[in-house]
Amino acid sequence: MAGKKNNELGVLRPYDFVKPSVKISYALLIAFLVLALLVALMPFVWVMLAGFKDQREFIRGLRHALPEGGVRYIPRLLPEVFLLERYIKTWNDTRFYRYYLNSLIVVAGSVISALVFNGLLAYGLAQLKPKGHKLVLGLIMGSMMLPATTSLAPLFVNINRIGLSGTFWPLWLGVGASAFYVILYKNFFEALPDSVMESARLDGCGNLALFFRIVFPLSMPINMVIIIYAINGTWSDFLLPYLVLNNAKWPGGAPMETVMVRLFSYQSSNQATDIDIIRAIVFSIIPPILLFILFQRRITENIVASGIKG
Protein backbone atom coordinates (compact mmCIF):
# COMPACT_ATOMS: atom_id res chain seq x y z
CA MET A 1 0.00 0.00 0.00
CA ALA A 2 2.86 2.34 0.88
CA GLY A 3 4.53 1.59 -2.43
CA LYS A 4 1.35 2.48 -4.30
CA LYS A 5 1.08 5.74 -2.38
CA ASN A 6 4.65 6.68 -3.29
CA ASN A 7 3.97 5.93 -6.95
CA GLU A 8 1.01 8.32 -6.88
CA LEU A 9 3.21 11.13 -5.55
CA GLY A 10 5.42 11.25 -8.63
CA VAL A 11 7.65 9.40 -11.04
CA LEU A 12 10.61 9.33 -8.64
CA ARG A 13 10.27 7.90 -5.15
CA PRO A 14 12.43 8.98 -2.20
CA TYR A 15 14.52 5.81 -2.17
CA ASP A 16 15.26 6.21 -5.90
CA PHE A 17 17.68 9.03 -5.05
CA VAL A 18 19.95 6.55 -3.28
CA LYS A 19 21.12 5.40 -6.72
CA PRO A 20 24.00 7.53 -8.10
CA SER A 21 22.65 7.29 -11.64
CA VAL A 22 19.33 8.81 -10.55
CA LYS A 23 21.11 11.65 -8.73
CA ILE A 24 23.20 12.47 -11.81
CA SER A 25 20.21 12.30 -14.16
CA TYR A 26 18.16 14.50 -11.85
CA ALA A 27 20.99 17.05 -11.57
CA LEU A 28 21.37 17.14 -15.37
CA LEU A 29 17.62 17.61 -15.78
CA ILE A 30 17.60 20.54 -13.33
CA ALA A 31 20.59 22.10 -15.09
CA PHE A 32 18.86 21.76 -18.46
CA LEU A 33 15.65 23.36 -17.12
CA VAL A 34 17.61 26.26 -15.59
CA LEU A 35 19.43 26.80 -18.90
CA ALA A 36 16.11 26.72 -20.80
CA LEU A 37 14.67 29.24 -18.33
CA LEU A 38 17.60 31.60 -18.85
CA VAL A 39 17.29 31.33 -22.63
CA ALA A 40 13.55 32.06 -22.42
CA LEU A 41 13.99 35.04 -20.08
CA MET A 42 16.99 36.57 -21.85
CA PRO A 43 15.02 38.54 -24.51
CA PHE A 44 12.76 40.10 -21.85
CA VAL A 45 15.68 40.98 -19.58
CA TRP A 46 17.68 42.43 -22.47
CA VAL A 47 14.89 44.64 -23.78
CA MET A 48 14.02 45.97 -20.32
CA LEU A 49 17.64 46.77 -19.47
CA ALA A 50 18.21 48.32 -22.89
CA GLY A 51 15.41 50.79 -22.20
CA PHE A 52 17.53 52.40 -19.47
CA LYS A 53 20.26 53.28 -21.97
CA ASP A 54 20.44 56.38 -24.13
CA GLN A 55 20.69 56.21 -27.91
CA ARG A 56 24.50 56.46 -28.01
CA GLU A 57 25.04 53.77 -25.40
CA PHE A 58 22.50 51.50 -27.05
CA ILE A 59 24.10 51.78 -30.51
CA ARG A 60 27.80 51.92 -29.67
CA GLY A 61 28.13 50.48 -26.16
CA LEU A 62 29.87 51.87 -23.06
CA ARG A 63 32.58 54.46 -23.73
CA HIS A 64 35.96 53.30 -22.41
CA ALA A 65 39.16 55.35 -22.59
CA LEU A 66 42.27 53.40 -23.60
CA PRO A 67 45.56 53.89 -21.64
CA GLU A 68 47.51 54.66 -24.81
CA GLY A 69 44.93 57.18 -25.87
CA GLY A 70 41.80 56.90 -27.88
CA VAL A 71 38.37 55.55 -27.05
CA ARG A 72 36.84 52.12 -27.39
CA TYR A 73 33.15 51.31 -27.07
CA ILE A 74 32.38 48.08 -25.21
CA PRO A 75 28.93 46.51 -25.62
CA ARG A 76 27.42 45.38 -22.33
CA LEU A 77 24.11 44.14 -20.97
CA LEU A 78 23.75 46.50 -18.03
CA PRO A 79 23.31 50.23 -18.67
CA GLU A 80 25.85 52.72 -17.42
CA VAL A 81 23.24 54.28 -15.12
CA PHE A 82 19.67 53.28 -14.29
CA LEU A 83 17.53 56.33 -15.05
CA LEU A 84 13.78 55.74 -14.87
CA GLU A 85 13.33 59.24 -16.26
CA ARG A 86 14.21 57.92 -19.71
CA TYR A 87 11.21 55.60 -19.64
CA ILE A 88 9.01 58.38 -18.28
CA LYS A 89 10.15 60.78 -21.01
CA THR A 90 9.29 58.30 -23.78
CA TRP A 91 5.94 57.57 -22.10
CA ASN A 92 5.05 61.27 -22.02
CA ASP A 93 6.46 62.13 -25.45
CA THR A 94 4.57 59.33 -27.19
CA ARG A 95 1.43 59.80 -25.04
CA PHE A 96 1.31 56.06 -24.63
CA TYR A 97 -1.34 56.38 -21.93
CA ARG A 98 -3.90 57.12 -24.69
CA TYR A 99 -3.23 53.80 -26.37
CA TYR A 100 -3.29 52.00 -23.03
CA LEU A 101 -6.78 53.42 -22.47
CA ASN A 102 -7.90 52.31 -25.95
CA SER A 103 -6.57 48.80 -25.35
CA LEU A 104 -8.24 48.62 -21.95
CA ILE A 105 -11.58 49.59 -23.53
CA VAL A 106 -11.15 46.89 -26.16
CA VAL A 107 -10.15 44.32 -23.52
CA ALA A 108 -13.11 45.16 -21.24
CA GLY A 109 -15.65 44.87 -24.06
CA SER A 110 -14.03 41.68 -25.36
CA VAL A 111 -14.15 40.00 -21.94
CA ILE A 112 -17.86 40.81 -21.52
CA SER A 113 -18.58 39.61 -25.05
CA ALA A 114 -16.58 36.41 -24.57
CA LEU A 115 -18.40 35.52 -21.36
CA VAL A 116 -21.96 36.40 -22.36
CA PHE A 117 -22.27 35.37 -26.02
CA ASN A 118 -20.07 32.27 -25.94
CA GLY A 119 -21.58 31.22 -22.62
CA LEU A 120 -25.17 31.56 -23.86
CA LEU A 121 -24.47 29.59 -27.03
CA ALA A 122 -22.67 26.84 -25.13
CA TYR A 123 -25.48 26.72 -22.56
CA GLY A 124 -28.01 26.15 -25.32
CA LEU A 125 -25.92 23.40 -26.88
CA ALA A 126 -25.12 21.66 -23.59
CA GLN A 127 -28.38 21.98 -21.63
CA LEU A 128 -31.27 23.03 -23.86
CA LYS A 129 -30.23 21.04 -26.95
CA PRO A 130 -32.75 22.47 -29.43
CA LYS A 131 -33.47 20.86 -32.76
CA GLY A 132 -30.41 21.04 -35.01
CA HIS A 133 -27.97 21.56 -32.14
CA LYS A 134 -25.70 18.78 -33.44
CA LEU A 135 -25.43 20.51 -36.79
CA VAL A 136 -24.58 23.82 -35.11
CA LEU A 137 -21.97 22.10 -32.96
CA GLY A 138 -20.48 20.44 -36.03
CA LEU A 139 -20.21 23.79 -37.82
CA ILE A 140 -18.57 25.34 -34.77
CA MET A 141 -16.00 22.55 -34.52
CA GLY A 142 -15.45 22.64 -38.27
CA SER A 143 -14.66 26.35 -38.11
CA MET A 144 -11.74 25.54 -35.82
CA MET A 145 -10.12 23.64 -38.69
CA LEU A 146 -9.88 26.81 -40.80
CA PRO A 147 -6.97 29.20 -40.30
CA ALA A 148 -8.09 32.57 -38.98
CA THR A 149 -6.43 34.39 -41.89
CA THR A 150 -8.74 32.70 -44.42
CA SER A 151 -11.77 34.51 -42.99
CA LEU A 152 -10.03 37.84 -42.50
CA ALA A 153 -10.77 39.27 -45.96
CA PRO A 154 -14.54 38.51 -45.99
CA LEU A 155 -14.76 39.62 -42.37
CA PHE A 156 -13.18 42.97 -43.19
CA VAL A 157 -15.47 43.44 -46.20
CA ASN A 158 -18.57 42.77 -44.10
CA ILE A 159 -17.35 45.11 -41.37
CA ASN A 160 -17.07 47.91 -43.93
CA ARG A 161 -20.46 47.12 -45.47
CA ILE A 162 -22.37 47.37 -42.20
CA GLY A 163 -20.51 50.52 -41.19
CA LEU A 164 -18.58 49.23 -38.17
CA SER A 165 -15.14 50.17 -39.46
CA GLY A 166 -13.47 52.74 -37.24
CA THR A 167 -15.24 51.47 -34.10
CA PHE A 168 -14.47 48.94 -31.39
CA TRP A 169 -17.56 46.83 -32.10
CA PRO A 170 -15.88 44.37 -34.53
CA LEU A 171 -13.16 43.71 -31.97
CA TRP A 172 -15.69 43.09 -29.20
CA LEU A 173 -18.08 40.95 -31.21
CA GLY A 174 -15.27 38.92 -32.77
CA VAL A 175 -14.26 37.58 -29.36
CA GLY A 176 -17.92 36.81 -28.63
CA ALA A 177 -17.96 34.36 -31.56
CA SER A 178 -15.03 32.15 -30.58
CA ALA A 179 -15.42 28.44 -31.32
CA PHE A 180 -12.70 27.63 -28.82
CA TYR A 181 -14.50 29.40 -25.96
CA VAL A 182 -17.81 27.75 -26.91
CA ILE A 183 -16.26 24.28 -26.73
CA LEU A 184 -14.68 25.05 -23.35
CA TYR A 185 -17.99 26.29 -21.98
CA LYS A 186 -19.97 23.39 -23.44
CA ASN A 187 -17.71 20.76 -21.88
CA PHE A 188 -17.95 22.48 -18.52
CA PHE A 189 -21.73 22.95 -18.62
CA GLU A 190 -22.29 19.28 -19.44
CA ALA A 191 -20.50 18.34 -16.21
CA LEU A 192 -22.77 20.48 -14.01
CA PRO A 193 -25.20 18.45 -11.85
CA ASP A 194 -28.70 18.14 -13.30
CA SER A 195 -30.25 18.30 -9.83
CA VAL A 196 -29.28 21.96 -9.52
CA MET A 197 -30.93 22.79 -12.85
CA GLU A 198 -34.11 20.89 -12.01
CA SER A 199 -34.41 22.55 -8.60
CA ALA A 200 -34.13 25.99 -10.18
CA ARG A 201 -36.74 25.14 -12.82
CA LEU A 202 -39.14 23.88 -10.15
CA ASP A 203 -38.78 27.24 -8.43
CA GLY A 204 -39.98 28.92 -11.62
CA CYS A 205 -36.59 29.98 -13.00
CA GLY A 206 -36.58 30.47 -16.78
CA ASN A 207 -33.74 29.50 -19.07
CA LEU A 208 -32.20 32.97 -19.22
CA ALA A 209 -32.50 33.53 -15.47
CA LEU A 210 -31.15 30.02 -14.89
CA PHE A 211 -28.05 30.85 -16.89
CA PHE A 212 -27.25 34.15 -15.18
CA ARG A 213 -28.32 33.20 -11.63
CA ILE A 214 -27.24 29.57 -11.39
CA VAL A 215 -25.02 28.38 -14.24
CA PHE A 216 -22.82 31.45 -14.63
CA PRO A 217 -21.88 31.74 -10.90
CA LEU A 218 -21.16 28.00 -10.79
CA SER A 219 -18.84 28.38 -13.78
CA MET A 220 -16.27 30.64 -12.16
CA PRO A 221 -13.34 28.26 -12.85
CA ILE A 222 -13.96 28.22 -16.60
CA ASN A 223 -14.95 31.90 -16.52
CA MET A 224 -11.54 32.81 -15.13
CA VAL A 225 -9.79 30.72 -17.77
CA ILE A 226 -11.71 32.46 -20.57
CA ILE A 227 -11.18 35.90 -19.00
CA ILE A 228 -7.42 35.37 -18.92
CA TYR A 229 -7.36 33.98 -22.47
CA ALA A 230 -9.51 36.88 -23.72
CA ILE A 231 -7.36 39.53 -22.01
CA ASN A 232 -4.10 38.11 -23.31
CA GLY A 233 -5.40 37.49 -26.82
CA THR A 234 -7.11 40.85 -27.17
CA TRP A 235 -4.16 42.82 -25.81
CA SER A 236 -1.72 41.08 -28.17
CA ASP A 237 -3.98 41.22 -31.25
CA PHE A 238 -2.63 43.35 -34.07
CA LEU A 239 -3.99 42.53 -37.52
CA LEU A 240 -7.75 43.06 -37.05
CA PRO A 241 -7.34 46.23 -34.91
CA TYR A 242 -4.91 47.55 -37.51
CA LEU A 243 -7.42 47.02 -40.32
CA VAL A 244 -10.44 48.30 -38.38
CA LEU A 245 -8.92 51.21 -36.43
CA ASN A 246 -6.45 52.51 -39.00
CA ASN A 247 -6.71 56.34 -38.94
CA ALA A 248 -9.79 56.12 -36.67
CA LYS A 249 -10.28 59.08 -34.32
CA TRP A 250 -12.28 59.86 -31.21
CA PRO A 251 -14.69 62.82 -31.46
CA GLY A 252 -12.01 65.06 -29.92
CA GLY A 253 -9.44 64.03 -32.52
CA ALA A 254 -7.44 61.59 -30.37
CA PRO A 255 -6.43 58.36 -32.15
CA MET A 256 -8.30 55.13 -31.39
CA GLU A 257 -5.27 52.89 -32.01
CA THR A 258 -4.54 50.10 -29.56
CA VAL A 259 -1.10 49.58 -28.04
CA MET A 260 0.01 47.04 -30.65
CA VAL A 261 -1.20 49.15 -33.56
CA ARG A 262 0.51 52.21 -32.13
CA LEU A 263 3.72 50.26 -31.65
CA PHE A 264 3.73 49.37 -35.35
CA SER A 265 2.92 52.90 -36.54
CA TYR A 266 5.48 54.39 -34.13
CA GLN A 267 8.16 52.04 -35.43
CA SER A 268 7.31 52.99 -39.01
CA SER A 269 7.53 56.73 -38.34
CA ASN A 270 10.69 58.75 -38.88
CA GLN A 271 10.40 60.41 -35.47
CA ALA A 272 11.21 57.32 -33.39
CA THR A 273 14.75 56.40 -32.41
CA ASP A 274 15.82 52.82 -31.81
CA ILE A 275 15.84 53.24 -28.05
CA ASP A 276 12.38 54.84 -28.07
CA ILE A 277 11.04 51.81 -29.94
CA ILE A 278 12.67 49.53 -27.36
CA ARG A 279 10.93 51.40 -24.54
CA ALA A 280 7.61 51.27 -26.41
CA ILE A 281 8.03 47.48 -26.68
CA VAL A 282 8.52 47.32 -22.91
CA PHE A 283 5.31 49.32 -22.40
CA SER A 284 3.43 46.84 -24.59
CA ILE A 285 4.61 43.67 -22.82
CA ILE A 286 4.25 44.83 -19.20
CA PRO A 287 0.47 44.09 -18.84
CA PRO A 288 0.65 40.44 -20.04
CA ILE A 289 3.65 39.81 -17.79
CA LEU A 290 1.88 41.33 -14.78
CA LEU A 291 -1.25 39.32 -15.60
CA PHE A 292 0.71 36.08 -15.54
CA ILE A 293 2.66 36.96 -12.37
CA LEU A 294 -0.42 38.04 -10.40
CA PHE A 295 -2.70 35.20 -11.51
CA GLN A 296 -0.24 32.37 -12.08
CA ARG A 297 -1.60 30.22 -9.28
CA ARG A 298 -5.22 30.98 -10.13
CA ILE A 299 -4.60 30.17 -13.80
CA THR A 300 -3.26 26.73 -12.86
CA GLU A 301 -5.98 26.03 -10.29
CA ASN A 302 -8.82 27.05 -12.59
CA ILE A 303 -7.48 25.10 -15.56
CA VAL A 304 -7.34 21.99 -13.38
CA ALA A 305 -10.78 22.68 -11.87
CA SER A 306 -12.34 23.21 -15.29
CA GLY A 307 -11.03 19.88 -16.51
CA ILE A 308 -8.87 21.29 -19.32
CA LYS A 309 -5.91 19.11 -20.19
CA GLY A 310 -3.00 20.90 -21.84
C-alpha positions in Angstrom: 0.0 0.0 0.0 2.9 2.3 0.9 4.5 1.6 -2.4 1.4 2.5 -4.3 1.1 5.7 -2.4 4.6 6.7 -3.3 4.0 5.9 -6.9 1.0 8.3 -6.9 3.2 11.1 -5.5 5.4 11.2 -8.6 7.7 9.4 -11.0 10.6 9.3 -8.6 10.3 7.9 -5.2 12.4 9.0 -2.2 14.5 5.8 -2.2 15.3 6.2 -5.9 17.7 9.0 -5.1 19.9 6.5 -3.3 21.1 5.4 -6.7 24.0 7.5 -8.1 22.6 7.3 -11.6 19.3 8.8 -10.6 21.1 11.6 -8.7 23.2 12.5 -11.8 20.2 12.3 -14.2 18.2 14.5 -11.8 21.0 17.0 -11.6 21.4 17.1 -15.4 17.6 17.6 -15.8 17.6 20.5 -13.3 20.6 22.1 -15.1 18.9 21.8 -18.5 15.7 23.4 -17.1 17.6 26.3 -15.6 19.4 26.8 -18.9 16.1 26.7 -20.8 14.7 29.2 -18.3 17.6 31.6 -18.8 17.3 31.3 -22.6 13.5 32.1 -22.4 14.0 35.0 -20.1 17.0 36.6 -21.8 15.0 38.5 -24.5 12.8 40.1 -21.8 15.7 41.0 -19.6 17.7 42.4 -22.5 14.9 44.6 -23.8 14.0 46.0 -20.3 17.6 46.8 -19.5 18.2 48.3 -22.9 15.4 50.8 -22.2 17.5 52.4 -19.5 20.3 53.3 -22.0 20.4 56.4 -24.1 20.7 56.2 -27.9 24.5 56.5 -28.0 25.0 53.8 -25.4 22.5 51.5 -27.1 24.1 51.8 -30.5 27.8 51.9 -29.7 28.1 50.5 -26.2 29.9 51.9 -23.1 32.6 54.5 -23.7 36.0 53.3 -22.4 39.2 55.3 -22.6 42.3 53.4 -23.6 45.6 53.9 -21.6 47.5 54.7 -24.8 44.9 57.2 -25.9 41.8 56.9 -27.9 38.4 55.6 -27.1 36.8 52.1 -27.4 33.1 51.3 -27.1 32.4 48.1 -25.2 28.9 46.5 -25.6 27.4 45.4 -22.3 24.1 44.1 -21.0 23.8 46.5 -18.0 23.3 50.2 -18.7 25.9 52.7 -17.4 23.2 54.3 -15.1 19.7 53.3 -14.3 17.5 56.3 -15.0 13.8 55.7 -14.9 13.3 59.2 -16.3 14.2 57.9 -19.7 11.2 55.6 -19.6 9.0 58.4 -18.3 10.1 60.8 -21.0 9.3 58.3 -23.8 5.9 57.6 -22.1 5.0 61.3 -22.0 6.5 62.1 -25.4 4.6 59.3 -27.2 1.4 59.8 -25.0 1.3 56.1 -24.6 -1.3 56.4 -21.9 -3.9 57.1 -24.7 -3.2 53.8 -26.4 -3.3 52.0 -23.0 -6.8 53.4 -22.5 -7.9 52.3 -25.9 -6.6 48.8 -25.4 -8.2 48.6 -21.9 -11.6 49.6 -23.5 -11.2 46.9 -26.2 -10.1 44.3 -23.5 -13.1 45.2 -21.2 -15.6 44.9 -24.1 -14.0 41.7 -25.4 -14.2 40.0 -21.9 -17.9 40.8 -21.5 -18.6 39.6 -25.0 -16.6 36.4 -24.6 -18.4 35.5 -21.4 -22.0 36.4 -22.4 -22.3 35.4 -26.0 -20.1 32.3 -25.9 -21.6 31.2 -22.6 -25.2 31.6 -23.9 -24.5 29.6 -27.0 -22.7 26.8 -25.1 -25.5 26.7 -22.6 -28.0 26.2 -25.3 -25.9 23.4 -26.9 -25.1 21.7 -23.6 -28.4 22.0 -21.6 -31.3 23.0 -23.9 -30.2 21.0 -26.9 -32.8 22.5 -29.4 -33.5 20.9 -32.8 -30.4 21.0 -35.0 -28.0 21.6 -32.1 -25.7 18.8 -33.4 -25.4 20.5 -36.8 -24.6 23.8 -35.1 -22.0 22.1 -33.0 -20.5 20.4 -36.0 -20.2 23.8 -37.8 -18.6 25.3 -34.8 -16.0 22.6 -34.5 -15.5 22.6 -38.3 -14.7 26.4 -38.1 -11.7 25.5 -35.8 -10.1 23.6 -38.7 -9.9 26.8 -40.8 -7.0 29.2 -40.3 -8.1 32.6 -39.0 -6.4 34.4 -41.9 -8.7 32.7 -44.4 -11.8 34.5 -43.0 -10.0 37.8 -42.5 -10.8 39.3 -46.0 -14.5 38.5 -46.0 -14.8 39.6 -42.4 -13.2 43.0 -43.2 -15.5 43.4 -46.2 -18.6 42.8 -44.1 -17.3 45.1 -41.4 -17.1 47.9 -43.9 -20.5 47.1 -45.5 -22.4 47.4 -42.2 -20.5 50.5 -41.2 -18.6 49.2 -38.2 -15.1 50.2 -39.5 -13.5 52.7 -37.2 -15.2 51.5 -34.1 -14.5 48.9 -31.4 -17.6 46.8 -32.1 -15.9 44.4 -34.5 -13.2 43.7 -32.0 -15.7 43.1 -29.2 -18.1 41.0 -31.2 -15.3 38.9 -32.8 -14.3 37.6 -29.4 -17.9 36.8 -28.6 -18.0 34.4 -31.6 -15.0 32.1 -30.6 -15.4 28.4 -31.3 -12.7 27.6 -28.8 -14.5 29.4 -26.0 -17.8 27.8 -26.9 -16.3 24.3 -26.7 -14.7 25.1 -23.3 -18.0 26.3 -22.0 -20.0 23.4 -23.4 -17.7 20.8 -21.9 -17.9 22.5 -18.5 -21.7 22.9 -18.6 -22.3 19.3 -19.4 -20.5 18.3 -16.2 -22.8 20.5 -14.0 -25.2 18.5 -11.9 -28.7 18.1 -13.3 -30.2 18.3 -9.8 -29.3 22.0 -9.5 -30.9 22.8 -12.8 -34.1 20.9 -12.0 -34.4 22.6 -8.6 -34.1 26.0 -10.2 -36.7 25.1 -12.8 -39.1 23.9 -10.2 -38.8 27.2 -8.4 -40.0 28.9 -11.6 -36.6 30.0 -13.0 -36.6 30.5 -16.8 -33.7 29.5 -19.1 -32.2 33.0 -19.2 -32.5 33.5 -15.5 -31.2 30.0 -14.9 -28.1 30.8 -16.9 -27.2 34.1 -15.2 -28.3 33.2 -11.6 -27.2 29.6 -11.4 -25.0 28.4 -14.2 -22.8 31.5 -14.6 -21.9 31.7 -10.9 -21.2 28.0 -10.8 -18.8 28.4 -13.8 -16.3 30.6 -12.2 -13.3 28.3 -12.8 -14.0 28.2 -16.6 -15.0 31.9 -16.5 -11.5 32.8 -15.1 -9.8 30.7 -17.8 -11.7 32.5 -20.6 -11.2 35.9 -19.0 -7.4 35.4 -18.9 -7.4 34.0 -22.5 -9.5 36.9 -23.7 -7.4 39.5 -22.0 -4.1 38.1 -23.3 -5.4 37.5 -26.8 -7.1 40.9 -27.2 -4.2 42.8 -25.8 -1.7 41.1 -28.2 -4.0 41.2 -31.2 -2.6 43.4 -34.1 -4.0 42.5 -37.5 -7.7 43.1 -37.0 -7.3 46.2 -34.9 -4.9 47.6 -37.5 -7.4 47.0 -40.3 -10.4 48.3 -38.4 -8.9 51.2 -36.4 -6.4 52.5 -39.0 -6.7 56.3 -38.9 -9.8 56.1 -36.7 -10.3 59.1 -34.3 -12.3 59.9 -31.2 -14.7 62.8 -31.5 -12.0 65.1 -29.9 -9.4 64.0 -32.5 -7.4 61.6 -30.4 -6.4 58.4 -32.2 -8.3 55.1 -31.4 -5.3 52.9 -32.0 -4.5 50.1 -29.6 -1.1 49.6 -28.0 0.0 47.0 -30.6 -1.2 49.1 -33.6 0.5 52.2 -32.1 3.7 50.3 -31.6 3.7 49.4 -35.3 2.9 52.9 -36.5 5.5 54.4 -34.1 8.2 52.0 -35.4 7.3 53.0 -39.0 7.5 56.7 -38.3 10.7 58.7 -38.9 10.4 60.4 -35.5 11.2 57.3 -33.4 14.8 56.4 -32.4 15.8 52.8 -31.8 15.8 53.2 -28.1 12.4 54.8 -28.1 11.0 51.8 -29.9 12.7 49.5 -27.4 10.9 51.4 -24.5 7.6 51.3 -26.4 8.0 47.5 -26.7 8.5 47.3 -22.9 5.3 49.3 -22.4 3.4 46.8 -24.6 4.6 43.7 -22.8 4.2 44.8 -19.2 0.5 44.1 -18.8 0.7 40.4 -20.0 3.7 39.8 -17.8 1.9 41.3 -14.8 -1.3 39.3 -15.6 0.7 36.1 -15.5 2.7 37.0 -12.4 -0.4 38.0 -10.4 -2.7 35.2 -11.5 -0.2 32.4 -12.1 -1.6 30.2 -9.3 -5.2 31.0 -10.1 -4.6 30.2 -13.8 -3.3 26.7 -12.9 -6.0 26.0 -10.3 -8.8 27.0 -12.6 -7.5 25.1 -15.6 -7.3 22.0 -13.4 -10.8 22.7 -11.9 -12.3 23.2 -15.3 -11.0 19.9 -16.5 -8.9 21.3 -19.3 -5.9 19.1 -20.2 -3.0 20.9 -21.8 
